[in-house]
């Protein structure tokens, strides 16, 4: 979710919604969590290096283009693109250091509600034996996938279908790419009395749950909240408010961002008495009063048009 992939954050958001609904249980081994933590920084650094090296401007134009309005427009847009790229890289680096990238937040959301299978010595010993015998999954020179498999075998209940999400070919059949190795399928069936399938991306997994996804899917509230918080114009504020007004509920984290934005962003508080902004924040107080402190409620109402707020309260 940090690299150039076919999957994107919208799919990860859908996946997170399915997981938090309880319709699907994600099982993360301690090994997977450790791999994520130690590989995250290097992956992000590699991606930023690639992005920095990309040429996103046209450079100078040949003299034959002199005098054309289009040439002037292209030069101006090219300069703006270079500046936007510089600002983008700075923001991404800052958020990456703080672990507040959109991908970070969604991954943490999934991890929080996942079933975590911790490392144990017995599983480790069986994984070493599996590695020495050359049994899949994984490679002879590493132990990670063998340990993951042994932890799943030891800790998951019987009769539950298992879906392994991985694009690693060490899990895949050589005769039927995209499917689990037959020896792993047979072992899971023998020991757990259930099926195991391999899915190499979120697309396939979401397709598998297509009946439920459209029910569980909801607009990306986090993006809408962030859009308002980072508003740099009155017009953008009004647009963001219109999108946010469509959401019936907000979580505590989103509420804190919205309250802080009203207090700190002059593109919001300077027009807080406008009908749409005032009505939105007044409704926010009414709908989420149990999640807001008395101080936060006072701060919000202090910015608003009293008449609009009173109408909403009534």
C-alpha positions in Angstrom: 0.0 0.0 0.0 3.0 2.3 -0.2 4.3 1.2 -3.6 3.1 1.3 -7.2 0.5 -1.5 -7.1 -2.9 -2.4 -8.7 -4.5 -2.2 -5.2 -5.2 1.2 -3.8 -6.3 2.9 -0.6 -9.9 2.8 -1.6 -9.8 -1.0 -1.8 -7.9 -1.1 1.6 -10.7 1.1 3.0 -13.3 -1.3 1.8 -11.3 -4.2 3.3 -11.0 -2.3 6.6 -14.7 -1.8 6.6 -15.4 -5.5 6.1 -13.0 -6.4 8.8 -14.3 -4.0 11.4 -17.8 -5.1 10.7 -16.9 -8.6 11.9 -17.9 -10.2 8.7 -14.3 -11.4 8.2 -11.6 -12.2 10.7 -8.0 -11.2 9.8 -5.4 -13.4 11.3 -2.0 -11.8 11.6 1.0 -13.7 12.9 3.6 -12.0 15.1 6.0 -12.8 12.2 3.9 -10.8 9.7 3.7 -7.8 12.1 7.4 -7.9 12.7 8.1 -8.0 8.9 5.8 -5.0 8.4 7.4 -2.9 11.1 11.0 -3.5 9.9 10.3 -3.2 6.2 7.9 -0.2 6.2 10.6 2.5 6.4 12.8 1.0 3.6 9.8 0.6 1.3 8.7 4.2 1.8 12.2 5.4 1.2 12.5 3.4 -2.0 9.1 4.8 -3.2 10.1 8.4 -2.4 13.4 7.9 -4.3 11.5 6.6 -7.3 9.1 9.5 -7.2 11.8 12.1 -6.8 13.6 10.7 -9.8 10.6 10.9 -12.0 10.7 13.8 -14.5 7.3 15.6 -14.1 8.0 18.6 -16.2 8.6 19.3 -19.9 11.8 21.4 -19.4 12.6 24.1 -21.9 10.7 24.3 -25.2 12.4 24.7 -28.6 12.6 28.2 -30.1 10.0 27.2 -32.7 7.4 27.4 -29.9 8.2 31.0 -29.1 5.3 33.5 -29.3 2.5 30.9 -28.8 0.1 31.3 -25.9 0.1 27.5 -25.5 3.9 27.5 -25.0 3.6 30.1 -22.2 0.9 28.0 -20.6 2.9 24.8 -20.8 6.0 26.6 -19.2 3.8 27.9 -16.4 2.1 24.6 -15.7 5.5 22.9 -15.8 6.8 25.2 -13.1 3.7 24.7 -11.0 4.1 20.9 -11.4 7.7 21.0 -10.1 6.6 23.1 -7.1 3.6 20.8 -6.4 5.9 17.7 -6.6 8.3 19.3 -4.1 5.5 20.1 -1.7 4.0 16.6 -2.1 7.3 15.0 -1.2 7.8 17.2 1.8 4.3 16.3 3.1 4.7 12.6 2.5 8.0 12.5 4.2 6.6 14.3 7.2 3.6 12.1 7.5 5.7 9.0 6.9 7.9 10.0 9.9 4.9 10.5 12.1 3.2 7.3 10.8 0.1 9.3 9.8 0.0 8.4 6.1 -3.4 7.3 5.0 -2.1 3.8 4.4 -0.6 3.8 8.0 -3.9 4.7 9.5 -5.9 2.0 7.6 -3.3 -0.7 8.3 -3.4 0.2 12.0 -7.2 0.1 11.9 -7.0 -3.4 10.5 -4.3 -4.6 12.9 -6.3 -3.3 15.9 -9.3 -5.6 15.2 -7.3 -8.5 13.9 -6.6 -11.8 15.6 -2.9 -11.8 16.4 -1.1 -15.2 16.7 2.0 -14.7 18.7 5.3 -16.7 18.3 5.7 -19.9 20.3 8.7 -22.3 20.6 6.8 -25.3 19.4 5.7 -23.7 16.2 9.3 -22.4 15.6 10.7 -25.9 16.0 8.2 -27.3 13.5 9.0 -24.4 11.1 12.7 -25.2 11.3 11.9 -28.9 10.5 9.7 -27.9 7.6 12.5 -25.7 6.3 15.1 -28.4 6.6 12.9 -30.9 4.8 12.3 -28.4 2.0 8.5 -28.3 2.5 6.5 -25.3 1.5 5.7 -22.5 1.9 8.9 -20.4 1.7 12.5 -20.8 0.8 15.4 -22.8 2.2 17.3 -19.6 3.2 14.5 -18.0 5.2 12.0 -19.2 7.8 9.3 -16.6 7.7 6.6 -18.3 5.7 7.2 -21.7 7.2 6.7 -20.1 10.6 3.6 -18.3 9.5 2.1 -21.6 8.2 2.9 -23.5 11.4 1.4 -20.7 13.5 -1.8 -20.9 11.5 -2.0 -24.6 11.8 -1.5 -24.5 15.5 -3.9 -21.6 16.4 -6.8 -21.5 14.0 -10.0 -23.5 14.6 -11.1 -26.4 12.5 -13.7 -26.2 9.7 -13.1 -22.6 8.9 -12.2 -21.7 5.3 -8.8 -19.9 5.1 -7.9 -17.3 2.5 -4.2 -16.5 2.2 -3.6 -13.0 0.8 -0.2 -13.0 -0.8 1.5 -12.2 -4.1 4.5 -14.3 -3.0 4.9 -17.1 -5.6 6.2 -19.4 -2.8 2.6 -20.0 -1.9 1.4 -20.6 -5.4 1.0 -23.7 -7.5 3.5 -24.0 -10.4 1.0 -25.7 -12.7 -1.9 -23.4 -11.9 -0.6 -20.0 -11.0 -2.9 -18.0 -8.7 -4.0 -21.0 -6.7 -2.5 -22.4 -3.5 0.2 -25.2 -3.7 -1.7 -28.5 -3.7 0.5 -29.9 -0.9 -0.6 -27.0 1.3 -4.2 -27.4 0.4 -4.0 -31.1 1.2 -2.3 -30.5 4.5 -4.9 -27.9 5.6 -7.7 -30.2 4.6 -6.2 -33.1 6.5 -5.4 -31.2 9.7 -8.2 -28.5 9.8 -10.9 -30.2 7.7 -11.4 -27.1 5.7 -10.4 -25.4 2.4 -7.5 -23.0 1.9 -7.3 -20.6 -1.1 -4.7 -18.2 -2.3 -5.6 -14.6 -3.3 -2.8 -12.4 -4.7 -4.5 -9.1 -4.0 -7.4 -7.2 -2.4 -9.3 -7.1 -5.7 -9.8 -10.8 -5.7 -10.7 -10.9 -2.0 -13.3 -8.1 -2.4 -14.7 -9.9 -5.5 -15.1 -13.0 -3.3 -17.2 -10.9 -0.9 -19.0 -8.9 -3.6 -22.4 -9.6 -2.1 -21.4 -8.0 1.2 -19.1 -5.3 0.1 -21.7 -3.0 -1.3 -23.6 -3.2 2.0 -20.6 -2.5 4.2 -19.0 0.1 1.9 -19.4 3.8 2.9 -17.8 7.0 1.7 -14.3 7.7 2.8 -15.0 9.9 5.8 -11.3 10.3 6.7 -10.5 11.9 3.4 -13.5 14.3 3.6 -12.5 15.3 7.2 -8.9 15.8 6.1 -10.0 17.9 3.1 -11.8 20.3 5.4 -9.0 20.4 7.9 -6.5 21.3 5.2 -8.8 23.8 3.4 -6.9 26.8 1.9 -9.9 28.7 0.6 -13.4 29.6 1.5 -14.7 27.9 -1.6 -12.9 24.7 -0.6 -14.4 24.9 2.9 -17.9 25.1 1.5 -17.3 22.2 -0.8 -15.8 20.0 2.0 -18.7 20.9 4.3 -21.2 19.8 1.6 -19.5 16.4 1.4 -19.2 16.0 5.2 -22.9 16.9 5.7 -23.8 13.6 4.0 -22.2 11.6 6.8 -24.5 10.7 9.6 -21.9 9.7 12.1 -18.2 10.4 12.9 -15.7 8.7 15.1 -13.8 10.4 18.0 -10.7 10.9 16.0 -12.6 12.6 13.2 -14.4 14.8 15.7 -11.2 16.0 17.2 -9.8 16.9 13.8 -13.0 18.8 12.9 -13.0 20.7 16.2 -9.3 21.6 15.9 -9.8 22.7 12.3 -12.6 25.1 13.3 -10.4 26.6 16.0 -7.1 26.8 14.0 -7.9 27.2 10.2 -8.8 30.7 9.3 -10.4 29.5 6.1 -13.1 27.8 8.3 -13.5 30.0 11.4 -13.7 33.2 9.4 -16.8 31.9 7.7 -18.1 29.9 10.6 -21.2 32.1 10.7 -22.1 31.2 7.1 -25.3 29.1 7.1 -23.8 25.9 5.8 -20.7 25.9 8.0 -22.7 27.0 11.1 -25.5 24.4 10.5 -22.9 21.6 10.0 -21.0 22.2 13.2 -24.3 22.7 15.1 -25.6 19.4 13.9 -22.2 17.9 14.8 -22.7 19.1 18.4 -26.2 17.7 18.6 -25.4 14.3 17.1 -22.1 13.8 19.0 -22.6 15.6 22.3 -21.7 12.4 24.2 -18.3 12.2 22.5 -17.4 15.9 22.9 -16.2 17.6 26.1 -18.0 20.6 27.5 -15.0 22.7 26.5 -15.1 21.5 22.9 -18.9 22.1 22.7 -18.3 25.7 24.0 -15.5 26.3 21.5 -17.7 25.1 18.6 -20.8 27.1 19.6 -18.6 30.2 20.2 -17.8 30.3 16.5 -21.3 29.8 15.1 -24.3 31.9 14.0 -26.5 31.7 17.1 -29.7 31.8 15.1 -28.8 28.9 12.8 -27.5 26.9 15.8 -30.7 27.6 17.7 -32.8 26.4 14.8 -30.8 23.2 14.6 -31.1 22.6 18.4 -34.9 23.1 18.2 
